[in-house]
Amino acid sequence: MQVLYFAWVRERIGLPKEVVDTTAVSVMDLVEELREREERYALAFSDLGALRVALDQELSDFDAPLEGVREVAFFPPMTGG
């Protein structure tokens, strides 16, 4: 599965994207797997209230299932102007 990181999430993890081999059933399961990898991931995912997630370019929730999903993107909330 392709995982994309944007803005400060990318800065904390140090990667814009990566391919992740996962057994996660939901987005939250994936977040837990990533948190356990290294401290930089734990830091990036420490406050989920400050993050949004999109599955295959559609805004989603952290409890959403990952079955059939090819791309997960994590990013901070966007503000309009």
Buried (B, 14 or more C-beta within 10 A) or exposed (E): BEBBBBEEBBEBBEEEBEEBEBEBEBBBBBBEBBBEEEEBBEEBBEEEEEBBBBBEEEEBEBEBEBEEBEBBBBBEEEEEE
